[in-house]
Amino acid sequence: MMYKTVTGAMSGFVATIPMTVAMLAINKLLARPHRQRLEPRKITDDMLGRVGLRDDLSEEERKQAALAAHFAFGSAAGSLYPVVEPFIPAPPAIRGPLFGLGVWAVSYCGVLPAIETLPSPEKRPLGRTALLVAAHLVWGAALGASANLARHAANGKSA
């Protein structure tokens, strides 16, 4: 079980790379009023403020903290994938993106609004929600592919 959790975390970390690229690209495509700091930065700034560290860090340090937190969350969420994946009632190629949507829903429809870090999707511009959904689909697809490669490598098979 530990092996699956670690490979899931590694897959989650790897999947955060294309997700981040997608977020940056989509953000540039949005209409000017909807372009803003990406959500990982907003969330990190909020958390740093809650623990009294936001004003003690430079702009560059806050950027680095946001990037580190984004990859840490991607890794943590990815660690759950090998446990949950067998129970997702879909073809294997669709399980990763569905898991990514689930992570988006729990985070952006549940936890973040509940702790008053970000408003719920219906209270935000549609472009922001579309950006986040698309990014989580990209993350989920990359997570599923990476986890599949790790699983085949562990079993001594080619993917």
C-alpha positions as CSV (number, residue, x, y, z in Angstrom):
1,M,0.0,0.0,0.0
2,M,2.9,2.4,0.8
3,Y,4.3,1.9,-2.6
4,K,1.0,2.8,-4.2
5,T,0.8,6.0,-2.1
6,V,4.3,7.1,-3.0
7,T,3.9,6.4,-6.7
8,G,0.6,8.2,-6.6
9,A,2.3,11.2,-4.9
10,M,5.0,11.2,-7.5
11,S,2.4,11.0,-10.3
12,G,0.5,13.9,-8.7
13,F,3.7,15.9,-8.6
14,V,4.5,15.2,-12.3
15,A,0.9,15.9,-13.3
16,T,1.1,19.3,-11.7
17,I,3.6,20.4,-14.3
18,P,1.2,20.3,-17.3
19,M,-1.6,21.6,-15.1
20,T,0.5,24.7,-14.2
21,V,1.3,25.3,-17.9
22,A,-2.4,25.0,-18.8
23,M,-3.4,27.4,-16.0
24,L,-0.9,30.0,-17.2
25,A,-1.9,29.6,-20.9
26,I,-5.6,29.7,-20.2
27,N,-5.2,32.7,-17.9
28,K,-3.6,34.6,-20.8
29,L,-6.5,33.8,-23.0
30,L,-9.1,35.2,-20.7
31,A,-10.6,38.7,-21.2
32,R,-8.5,41.3,-19.4
33,P,-10.9,41.8,-16.5
34,H,-10.8,38.1,-15.7
35,R,-7.0,37.7,-15.8
36,Q,-5.7,37.7,-12.3
37,R,-3.3,35.9,-10.0
38,L,-3.7,32.2,-10.3
39,E,-5.7,30.5,-7.5
40,P,-2.7,28.7,-6.0
41,R,-1.2,32.1,-5.3
42,K,-4.5,33.4,-3.9
43,I,-4.9,30.4,-1.6
44,T,-1.3,30.5,-0.4
45,D,-1.5,34.3,0.3
46,D,-4.6,33.7,2.3
47,M,-3.1,30.9,4.3
48,L,0.1,32.9,4.9
49,G,-2.0,35.7,6.1
50,R,-3.9,33.5,8.5
51,V,-0.7,32.4,10.2
52,G,0.7,35.9,10.2
53,L,3.5,35.3,7.7
54,R,2.3,37.0,4.6
55,D,3.7,40.5,5.4
56,D,7.0,38.9,6.5
57,L,7.7,37.5,3.1
58,S,8.9,39.2,-0.1
59,E,6.9,39.0,-3.3
60,E,9.4,36.5,-4.6
61,E,9.1,34.4,-1.5
62,R,5.3,34.4,-1.7
63,K,5.6,33.3,-5.4
64,Q,7.9,30.4,-4.4
65,A,5.7,29.5,-1.5
66,A,2.7,29.3,-3.8
67,L,4.5,27.2,-6.3
68,A,5.7,24.8,-3.6
69,A,2.2,24.6,-2.1
70,H,0.7,23.9,-5.5
71,F,3.1,21.0,-6.1
72,A,2.6,19.7,-2.6
73,F,-1.1,19.7,-2.9
74,G,-0.8,18.0,-6.4
75,S,1.4,15.4,-4.8
76,A,-0.9,14.9,-1.8
77,A,-4.0,14.6,-3.9
78,G,-2.2,12.2,-6.3
79,S,-1.3,10.0,-3.4
80,L,-5.0,9.2,-3.0
81,Y,-5.4,8.2,-6.7
82,P,-4.1,4.6,-6.5
83,V,-6.6,3.9,-3.6
84,V,-9.6,5.6,-5.3
85,E,-8.9,4.7,-8.9
86,P,-10.2,1.1,-8.9
87,F,-13.6,2.3,-7.6
88,I,-14.1,4.9,-10.3
89,P,-16.8,3.4,-12.6
90,A,-15.3,4.4,-15.9
91,P,-12.8,3.1,-18.5
92,P,-9.2,3.4,-17.3
93,A,-8.4,6.3,-19.6
94,I,-11.2,8.4,-18.1
95,R,-10.5,7.7,-14.5
96,G,-7.7,10.2,-14.1
97,P,-9.7,13.1,-15.6
98,L,-12.7,12.2,-13.4
99,F,-10.5,12.1,-10.4
100,G,-9.2,15.5,-11.3
101,L,-12.8,16.8,-11.5
102,G,-13.4,15.3,-8.1
103,V,-10.4,17.1,-6.7
104,W,-11.7,20.4,-8.2
105,A,-15.2,19.9,-6.8
106,V,-14.1,19.0,-3.3
107,S,-11.6,21.9,-3.3
108,Y,-13.4,24.7,-5.1
109,C,-17.0,23.9,-4.4
110,G,-16.5,22.6,-0.9
111,V,-13.4,23.3,1.2
112,L,-12.2,26.6,-0.1
113,P,-15.6,28.4,0.1
114,A,-16.2,26.7,3.5
115,I,-13.1,28.2,4.9
116,E,-13.8,31.5,3.1
117,T,-10.6,31.4,1.1
118,L,-12.3,31.7,-2.3
119,P,-15.9,32.2,-3.3
120,S,-17.8,29.2,-4.7
121,P,-17.8,28.8,-8.5
122,E,-21.3,30.3,-9.0
123,K,-20.0,33.5,-7.4
124,R,-17.0,33.8,-9.7
125,P,-16.6,34.7,-13.3
126,L,-17.3,31.8,-15.6
127,G,-13.8,32.1,-17.2
128,R,-12.1,31.5,-13.9
129,T,-14.2,28.4,-13.2
130,A,-13.6,27.1,-16.8
131,L,-9.8,27.7,-16.3
132,L,-9.8,25.7,-13.1
133,V,-12.0,22.8,-14.5
134,A,-9.8,22.6,-17.6
135,A,-6.6,22.6,-15.5
136,H,-7.9,19.9,-13.2
137,L,-8.9,17.8,-16.3
138,V,-5.3,18.2,-17.5
139,W,-3.9,17.3,-14.1
140,G,-6.2,14.2,-13.9
141,A,-5.3,13.0,-17.4
142,A,-1.6,13.4,-16.7
143,L,-2.0,11.8,-13.3
144,G,-3.8,8.8,-14.8
145,A,-1.2,8.4,-17.5
146,S,1.7,8.7,-15.0
147,A,0.1,6.3,-12.5
148,N,-0.5,3.8,-15.4
149,L,3.2,4.0,-16.4
150,A,4.3,3.5,-12.8
151,R,2.0,0.5,-12.4
152,H,3.2,-1.1,-15.6
153,A,6.9,-0.5,-14.6
154,A,6.3,-2.0,-11.2
155,N,4.7,-5.1,-12.9
156,G,7.6,-5.4,-15.4
157,K,5.4,-4.7,-18.4
158,S,5.6,-2.1,-21.1
159,A,2.8,0.5,-21.1
